[in-house]
Amino acid sequence: MDLLQNLESELELFKAEYAKFGRGNKTAGTRGRKHLQNIKKMAQELRNSIQCSKKEEGST
């Protein structure tokens, strides 16, 4: 579940940066996009982990 906690943490960081961007801080947009990219990577890792678990359960 560590991956899920990291994903939630990254989402909170993105929310903070997006709020700053909404108030006119242009560099917060860049940081927000970085957090979104990290979220995308973590989500893909989580998908792969779930898929592997499903395959392992099916073969036993």
VODO-799760 format. One record per residue (C-alpha): y, z negated, x. Coordinates in Angstrom, 2 decimals. Layout:
<atoms>
<py = Y	pz = Z	px = X>
...
</atoms>
This chain:
<atoms>
<py = 0.00	pz = 0.00	px = 0.00>
<py = 2.26	pz = -0.04	px = 3.04>
<py = 3.03	pz = 3.64	px = 2.46>
<py = 4.13	pz = 2.90	px = -1.10>
<py = 6.46	pz = 0.13	px = 0.09>
<py = 7.96	pz = 2.46	px = 2.69>
<py = 8.48	pz = 5.08	px = 0.01>
<py = 10.26	pz = 2.58	px = -2.24>
<py = 12.42	pz = 1.42	px = 0.67>
<py = 13.39	pz = 4.99	px = 1.54>
<py = 14.29	pz = 5.63	px = -2.10>
<py = 16.61	pz = 2.61	px = -2.10>
<py = 18.29	pz = 3.90	px = 1.06>
<py = 18.75	pz = 7.29	px = -0.58>
<py = 20.28	pz = 5.70	px = -3.70>
<py = 22.83	pz = 3.86	px = -1.56>
<py = 23.80	pz = 7.01	px = 0.32>
<py = 23.98	pz = 9.05	px = -2.88>
<py = 26.35	pz = 6.48	px = -4.40>
<py = 28.59	pz = 6.76	px = -1.34>
<py = 28.45	pz = 10.55	px = -1.60>
<py = 29.52	pz = 10.31	px = -5.24>
<py = 32.61	pz = 8.39	px = -4.15>
<py = 33.62	pz = 11.22	px = -1.79>
<py = 31.92	pz = 10.28	px = 1.49>
<py = 30.72	pz = 13.70	px = 2.69>
<py = 28.63	pz = 12.39	px = 5.60>
<py = 26.66	pz = 10.24	px = 3.18>
<py = 25.37	pz = 13.52	px = 1.73>
<py = 23.84	pz = 14.40	px = 5.09>
<py = 22.21	pz = 10.99	px = 5.37>
<py = 21.02	pz = 11.27	px = 1.78>
<py = 19.35	pz = 14.60	px = 2.49>
<py = 17.62	pz = 13.03	px = 5.50>
<py = 16.24	pz = 10.27	px = 3.28>
<py = 15.06	pz = 12.84	px = 0.75>
<py = 13.21	pz = 14.70	px = 3.50>
<py = 11.52	pz = 11.44	px = 4.54>
<py = 10.60	pz = 10.77	px = 0.90>
<py = 9.07	pz = 14.24	px = 0.68>
<py = 6.96	pz = 13.63	px = 3.79>
<py = 5.79	pz = 10.22	px = 2.58>
<py = 4.96	pz = 11.58	px = -0.87>
<py = 2.84	pz = 14.31	px = 0.74>
<py = 1.01	pz = 11.70	px = 2.84>
<py = 0.38	pz = 9.65	px = -0.28>
<py = -0.93	pz = 12.72	px = -2.13>
<py = -3.30	pz = 13.49	px = 0.74>
<py = -4.49	pz = 9.89	px = 0.85>
<py = -5.21	pz = 9.90	px = -2.88>
<py = -7.03	pz = 13.22	px = -2.62>
<py = -9.19	pz = 11.94	px = 0.26>
<py = -10.08	pz = 8.82	px = -1.72>
<py = -11.10	pz = 10.94	px = -4.69>
<py = -13.30	pz = 13.14	px = -2.51>
<py = -14.96	pz = 10.12	px = -0.86>
<py = -15.70	pz = 8.50	px = -4.21>
<py = -17.20	pz = 11.73	px = -5.51>
<py = -19.57	pz = 12.13	px = -2.57>
<py = -21.10	pz = 8.65	px = -2.81>
</atoms>
